[in-house]
Amino acid sequence: MTKRSSFGTAALALALVFGPSCDDDDDRRCEIGTNEGCDEGSFCEEVGDGTTDCYCSVLDQTGCEEGLVCERIDVGHSGCFAPIFIKGRVFDLTNDAAIGGAHVLARDANNVAASGVAITAADGTYTVDVRATRTADGAVIPQDITMRADANGFQTFPTPPRVALPVEVSNAAGDPPTIQSASTEIGMLPLPPGDRGSISGTVNAPRPGGTLIVAGGGMDGGGVTGVSHTDGTYTVFNVPAGPASVRGYKVGLNLSTASGTVVANDTITGVNLDWVSDAVARIDGKIELVNPGDGKETSVIFVVREAFIPNVASGEAPPGLRVGHITGAFAINGVPDGNYVVLAAFENDFLVRDPDTAIGGTDIVYMDVAGASETIPESFKVTGALDVVRPDNEEPVSSTPELVWVDDSGEDHYEIRVYNAFGELMWEKLDVPGVSGDHEVTVTYNDNGTGMPLVPGMLYQFRATSIKQGGSPISRTEDLRGVFLVQ
């Protein structure tokens, strides 16, 4: 009989799911290529020593009994298990009001969708079932996922510098196994007033789920993003009224470009993106760690240029266009055609891109990919970051908070800037004196009287840069640290 591991919901008990196969006396239980001997939806793979067997499909989610999902097994092949559910609530960060109709999904460390898209109920609640690698006996391998949410009239969560708290899927408990915690509660920021509408359509391509959709924008950014469901359907909210191009990005896929004219407070439908070809471009590069301090390794992401935020040098990487655990050379395969900004050391890892523009390897890298593989000609210089002390991690503060970071040895002075959650500069002070014999630098917001008032309920970020004698930067705080909420 053909064996497909399963993980039942009742008391999380293990059971074997049996299906028709070839003769049990034959080591070749099925035929690779034709899948003869397997149930519909299963496929035939070699097990070893010439033996074959039938397995469910993780990519297509076929070959399992109703109520079970196909998951990867850490020792190879796949099996059918009870799904893991994540439950939570989406709400307005400024007043705790529920947000109905928001689109929510889970993603892994590389922004690859780990679930389908769920739509919140009127009370803001949602439930998604997530993919998770298992052991052969059904136990969940420890792994973090994060949540993303999009809603009409609200900024996408997370938009840098905000980060989503990791959810450890192996902590799922109960029958069915479920996670509901502070990390699954999603607070969203209302957007400023403006004429905006929505665009919806379908990605017509193999395995379209999780495709990053970018509507509008250009070489100077300004685009708005959404994510497609497992069936390829998508909605991008909050697109500025007027003509807008729509593009889709996912590792391994080249998609057509579509367009439409957005009408305020309305939704354009049928803006479909079609498969054009497989994306085969490989991009090679290298990072160079210089005075890394506590940093050991870093990551590189490819941000879609149409949705890049130049003022704070941040943006979102499409699924699969990230590589982590880098200490030297790196490569990303299957990069779709498009315009990108390549960012090194963007995530929280005690490292930053070296801010000293007087040396090579410190400029932001722009790349236009058109099917051909390329090598980034110059190494990214990465150095140890200035450590943020407070405020951080969306800590609530007063309207004139103290901004504190660890002193950098060898500095002449510091520059500090504060941005709101939309990337707008609120205040800067470019002559913060260096300190001597102290391990921390403390500055009170707007102590020189040149800043804008901070609004209660809004998120902000401070960024500090150390400057050496002569004016060249030495280091700075990390791209995603120093975020605070004004009470």
C-alpha positions in Angstrom: 0.0 0.0 0.0 1.1 3.6 -0.6 1.9 5.5 2.6 1.2 9.2 3.1 1.9 10.4 6.7 -1.0 12.3 8.3 -1.5 14.2 11.5 -5.1 13.8 12.7 -6.8 16.5 14.8 -8.2 14.3 17.5 -5.7 14.6 20.4 -3.2 15.3 17.6 -2.9 11.5 17.2 -0.8 10.1 14.3 -2.4 7.9 11.7 -1.4 6.5 8.3 -3.5 7.3 5.3 -3.5 4.5 2.8 -4.3 4.7 -0.9 -4.1 2.5 -4.0 -0.7 1.6 -5.3 1.2 -0.8 -7.5 1.8 -4.4 -6.3 3.2 -4.4 -2.8 5.7 -7.0 -3.7 7.3 -4.6 -6.2 9.8 -2.1 -4.8 8.6 0.3 -7.5 5.2 1.1 -6.1 4.4 3.7 -8.7 5.8 5.2 -12.0 7.7 8.4 -11.9 6.5 10.8 -14.5 3.1 9.2 -15.2 2.2 8.8 -11.5 0.6 5.5 -12.3 -0.2 3.7 -9.0 -0.9 6.9 -7.1 -4.2 8.4 -6.0 -5.3 11.5 -7.9 -3.4 14.5 -6.8 -0.4 12.5 -5.5 2.8 12.2 -7.3 5.5 9.5 -7.6 9.0 10.0 -6.2 12.0 7.8 -5.7 12.5 6.9 -2.1 16.0 5.3 -2.5 17.6 2.1 -3.8 15.2 2.1 -6.7 12.1 2.2 -4.6 9.3 4.6 -5.4 6.2 5.8 -3.5 3.4 8.3 -3.7 3.4 11.6 -1.9 1.1 14.6 -1.7 2.0 18.0 -3.3 3.1 20.8 -1.0 3.0 23.3 -3.8 -0.4 22.4 -5.2 -1.9 21.2 -1.9 -3.3 18.0 -3.4 -3.2 14.4 -2.4 -4.5 14.7 1.1 -7.9 13.8 2.6 -10.3 16.6 3.2 -9.4 18.6 6.3 -5.6 17.8 6.1 -2.9 19.8 4.4 0.3 18.7 2.7 3.5 19.7 4.5 7.2 19.3 4.0 9.0 16.7 6.2 12.4 17.6 7.4 14.0 14.3 6.4 12.5 14.5 2.9 9.3 14.1 0.9 6.0 15.2 2.3 3.0 14.1 4.4 -0.6 15.0 5.2 -1.3 16.7 8.6 -3.9 18.7 10.5 -3.4 22.4 9.7 -2.1 24.9 12.2 -4.3 27.9 12.6 -3.4 31.5 13.6 -6.1 33.7 15.0 -6.0 37.4 15.8 -7.6 40.8 15.4 -6.9 43.8 13.2 -7.6 47.2 14.8 -7.0 50.9 14.4 -3.9 51.7 16.4 -5.1 55.2 17.2 -8.4 54.2 18.9 -8.6 50.4 19.1 -11.6 50.2 16.7 -12.0 47.0 14.8 -11.0 47.0 11.1 -13.3 44.7 9.0 -12.5 43.7 5.5 -8.7 43.7 6.0 -6.7 41.2 4.1 -4.3 39.2 6.3 -1.7 36.5 5.5 1.3 34.9 7.1 4.8 35.0 5.6 8.1 33.3 6.3 11.5 35.0 6.7 11.9 35.5 2.9 8.4 37.1 2.6 7.1 33.9 0.9 3.4 33.3 1.7 3.0 30.7 4.5 -0.8 30.9 4.2 -3.6 32.1 2.0 -5.2 35.5 2.4 -8.0 35.8 5.1 -10.5 38.7 5.2 -11.3 40.0 8.7 -14.9 40.0 10.0 -16.7 43.1 11.1 -15.1 42.8 14.6 -11.6 42.7 13.0 -11.0 39.0 13.8 -9.3 36.6 11.3 -8.2 33.0 11.0 -5.5 31.7 8.7 -4.0 28.2 8.4 -0.3 28.2 8.0 2.3 25.9 6.3 4.9 24.5 8.6 7.7 21.9 8.2 7.2 18.7 10.2 9.2 15.8 11.5 8.3 12.4 10.2 6.1 11.8 13.3 4.2 15.0 12.8 5.9 17.3 15.3 6.2 20.9 14.1 9.8 22.1 13.4 10.5 25.4 15.3 10.2 28.3 12.8 9.0 31.9 12.8 6.4 33.5 10.6 5.1 37.1 10.6 1.8 38.6 9.7 0.9 41.1 7.0 -2.3 43.1 6.8 -3.8 45.5 4.1 -7.0 47.5 4.6 -8.8 50.3 2.9 -7.8 53.7 4.4 -4.9 52.3 6.4 -1.1 52.0 5.9 0.0 48.4 5.1 1.3 46.5 8.1 4.3 46.2 8.4 5.6 49.1 6.5 9.3 49.9 7.4 10.4 51.0 9.9 7.6 49.0 11.6 8.3 45.3 12.0 6.0 42.4 12.6 6.6 40.4 15.7 7.6 36.8 15.0 5.1 34.0 15.6 6.6 30.7 16.6 4.5 28.1 14.8 5.7 25.2 17.0 3.9 26.8 19.9 0.5 25.9 18.4 -1.7 24.0 21.0 -5.1 22.5 21.3 -7.4 20.6 18.9 -7.1 21.9 16.2 -3.6 23.3 16.9 -3.9 27.1 17.2 -1.9 30.2 18.0 -3.4 33.4 19.3 -1.1 35.9 21.0 0.0 39.5 21.1 2.0 38.8 18.0 -1.2 38.0 16.1 -2.9 41.3 17.1 -2.3 43.8 14.3 -2.6 47.6 14.9 -2.8 49.7 11.7 -2.3 53.4 11.2 -5.0 55.4 9.3 -3.7 57.2 6.2 -4.0 61.0 5.8 -7.1 62.1 3.8 -6.7 61.8 0.1 -8.4 60.6 -3.1 -7.7 56.9 -3.3 -9.3 53.8 -4.7 -8.6 50.1 -5.1 -7.5 47.8 -7.9 -8.4 44.1 -8.0 -7.7 41.2 -10.5 -6.1 37.8 -10.8 -2.6 36.6 -11.3 -2.9 33.9 -14.0 0.3 31.9 -13.4 1.4 28.6 -11.9 1.2 28.8 -8.1 0.3 32.5 -8.0 -0.3 32.7 -4.2 1.8 35.3 -2.4 2.8 37.4 -5.4 3.6 41.0 -4.5 1.4 43.3 -6.5 2.6 46.9 -7.0 0.2 49.5 -8.3 1.3 53.0 -9.4 4.6 54.6 -8.6 7.7 55.1 -10.7 11.4 55.4 -10.4 11.0 57.8 -7.5 8.7 55.4 -5.6 5.1 56.1 -4.6 3.7 52.7 -5.5 1.2 50.8 -3.3 1.4 47.1 -2.7 -0.9 44.1 -2.1 -0.5 40.3 -2.1 -2.4 37.7 -4.1 -4.4 34.8 -2.6 -3.6 31.2 -3.3 -6.0 31.3 -6.3 -4.2 34.4 -7.7 -6.9 36.9 -6.8 -5.7 40.2 -5.3 -6.8 43.6 -4.2 -4.5 46.6 -3.8 -6.0 49.2 -1.5 -5.3 53.0 -1.2 -4.0 53.6 -4.8 -4.0 57.3 -5.6 -6.7 58.3 -8.0 -5.7 58.5 -11.7 -3.9 56.2 -14.2 -1.9 53.4 -12.6 0.3 50.6 -13.9 0.1 47.2 -12.1 3.0 44.8 -11.8 3.5 41.5 -10.1 6.7 40.1 -8.5 7.5 36.6 -7.2 10.7 34.7 -7.5 10.7 32.5 -10.7 7.8 34.4 -12.4 7.8 37.0 -15.1 4.3 38.5 -15.4 2.7 40.9 -17.8 2.0 44.5 -16.8 -1.5 45.8 -16.7 -3.0 49.2 -16.1 -6.2 51.0 -15.1 -7.6 54.4 -14.1 -8.3 54.5 -10.4 -11.4 56.4 -9.2 -11.6 57.7 -5.7 -13.6 55.5 -3.3 -14.2 52.9 -5.9 -12.6 49.6 -7.0 -11.4 48.7 -10.5 -11.9 45.0 -11.2 -10.5 42.6 -13.8 -6.9 44.1 -13.8 -5.3 40.7 -14.5 -1.6 39.8 -14.7 -0.7 36.9 -17.0 2.3 34.5 -16.9 4.9 35.5 -19.6 7.9 33.3 -18.8 9.9 31.7 -16.1 12.3 34.2 -14.4 15.8 32.8 -14.7 18.1 35.7 -13.9 20.7 35.2 -11.2 22.1 38.1 -9.3 25.5 37.6 -7.5 27.1 40.0 -5.1 29.3 40.3 -2.0 29.2 42.0 1.4 32.3 43.1 3.3 32.0 43.3 7.1 34.1 46.2 8.5 34.3 46.7 12.3 31.1 44.7 12.8 30.9 44.9 16.6 28.2 42.5 17.8 27.1 41.7 14.2 28.0 38.3 12.9 26.0 38.0 9.6 23.5 40.0 7.6 21.0 39.8 4.8 20.3 41.4 1.4 16.9 42.2 0.0 15.7 43.4 -3.4 13.1 46.1 -3.0 10.8 47.0 -5.9 11.8 50.5 -7.0 8.3 51.7 -7.7 7.4 51.1 -4.0 10.8 52.3 -2.6 10.7 55.2 0.0 13.8 57.2 -0.8 13.6 59.6 2.2 14.3 56.7 4.6 15.8 54.2 2.1 13.3 51.5 2.8 10.8 49.3 1.0 9.4 45.8 0.6 11.1 42.7 -0.9 8.9 40.4 -3.1 8.7 36.8 -2.0 11.9 35.0 -2.5 14.1 38.1 -3.2 15.9 37.9 0.1 19.0 36.1 1.1 20.1 35.8 4.8 23.0 34.5 6.9 25.6 36.3 4.6 29.2 37.0 5.6 30.6 37.3 2.1 29.4 36.2 -1.3 25.6 35.7 -2.0 23.3 34.9 -4.9 19.6 35.2 -5.6 18.1 33.0 -8.4 15.0 33.5 -10.3 14.8 37.3 -10.1 11.9 38.6 -12.1 12.3 41.3 -14.7 11.9 44.7 -13.1 13.5 47.7 -11.4 15.0 47.1 -8.0 16.8 48.8 -5.1 19.3 46.4 -3.5 19.6 46.9 0.3 22.2 45.2 2.5 22.0 45.0 6.3 18.4 46.4 6.3 17.1 44.1 9.0 17.9 44.2 12.7 21.2 42.3 13.1 23.5 44.8 14.8 24.8 45.9 11.4 24.1 48.7 8.9 25.3 49.7 5.5 28.4 51.8 6.1 27.2 55.4 5.9 30.6 56.9 4.8 29.9 57.8 1.2 33.5 58.9 0.8 34.5 55.2 0.3 33.3 52.6 -2.2 30.5 50.1 -1.6 28.3 52.4 0.5 26.0 53.9 -2.1 22.4 52.6 -2.6 22.4 50.1 -5.5 19.8 50.4 -8.3 19.4 47.5 -10.7 17.3 47.0 -13.8 16.8 43.2 -14.4 15.8 42.1 -17.9 16.3 38.3 -18.1 20.1 38.3 -17.9 22.2 37.3 -14.9 24.4 40.0 -13.4 27.0 40.5 -10.8 26.9 43.6 -8.6 30.3 45.1 -9.3 31.2 46.4 -5.9 31.0 44.8 -2.5 28.5 46.2 0.0 30.4 47.7 3.0 28.6 46.8 6.2 29.6 48.0 9.7 28.5 47.7 13.3 25.4 49.8 14.1 24.9 52.4 16.8 22.9 50.6 19.4 19.4 52.1 20.3 18.7 52.3 24.0 15.2 53.9 24.0 12.6 54.4 22.8 12.3 51.3 20.6 9.8 48.5 19.5 6.9 51.0 19.3 7.4 52.0 23.0 4.8 54.6 24.2 6.3 58.0 25.0 5.4 61.6 25.6 5.2 64.2 22.9 8.8 65.3 23.8 10.6 62.0 24.3 14.2 61.5 25.2 16.1 59.8 22.4 19.0 57.7 23.6 21.6 55.6 21.9 25.0 54.1 22.8 28.1 56.3 22.2 30.3 55.7 19.3 34.1 55.9 20.0 36.0 58.4 17.8 33.0 60.6 16.8 33.3 64.4 16.6 29.5 64.9 16.8 26.1 63.3 15.9 23.3 64.0 13.6 19.7 63.0 14.6 16.6 62.9 12.5 13.0 61.9 13.4 10.5 60.7 10.8 6.8 59.8 11.0 5.5 56.4 9.9 5.0 57.8 6.4 8.6 58.7 5.9 8.2 62.4 6.4 10.9 64.3 8.2 9.6 65.8 11.5 12.8 67.2 13.0 16.6 67.1 12.7 19.5 68.3 14.7 22.8 68.1 13.0 25.2 69.3 15.7 24.6 67.0 18.7 27.9 67.2 20.6 30.0 64.1 21.0 30.2 62.7 24.5 33.3 61.7 26.5 33.5 59.2 29.4 29.8 58.3 28.9 28.3 55.2 27.3 25.0 56.9 26.2 23.9 59.9 24.2 20.6 61.6 25.2 18.8 64.2 23.2 15.3 65.6 23.9 13.0 65.8 20.9 12.8 69.4 19.4 15.2 70.9 22.0 16.2 73.4 19.4 12.7 74.4 18.5 12.9 73.6 14.8 10.7 70.5 14.8 7.0 69.8 14.1 4.7 68.7 17.0 4.3 65.0 17.4 0.8 63.7 17.1 -0.7 61.3 19.7 -1.5 57.9 18.2 1.2 58.3 15.5 4.3 56.1 15.2 7.7 57.8 14.7 11.4 56.7 14.3 14.6 58.4 15.3 17.8 57.8 13.4 21.2 58.9 14.7 24.5 59.1 12.8 28.0 59.5 14.2 30.2 62.0 12.4 34.0 62.0 12.6 36.3 65.0 12.4 36.1 66.3 8.8 32.5 65.5 8.4 32.4 61.9 7.2 29.8 59.5 8.8 31.1 56.6 10.9 28.0 54.6 11.8 24.3 55.0 12.4 21.4 53.3 14.1 19.7 50.4 12.4 17.0 50.9 9.7 14.2 49.3 11.8 15.1 50.4 15.3 14.1 53.5 17.3 10.4 53.2 16.6 8.0 54.8 19.2 4.4 55.6 19.7 3.3 59.0 21.0 0.6 58.7 23.7 
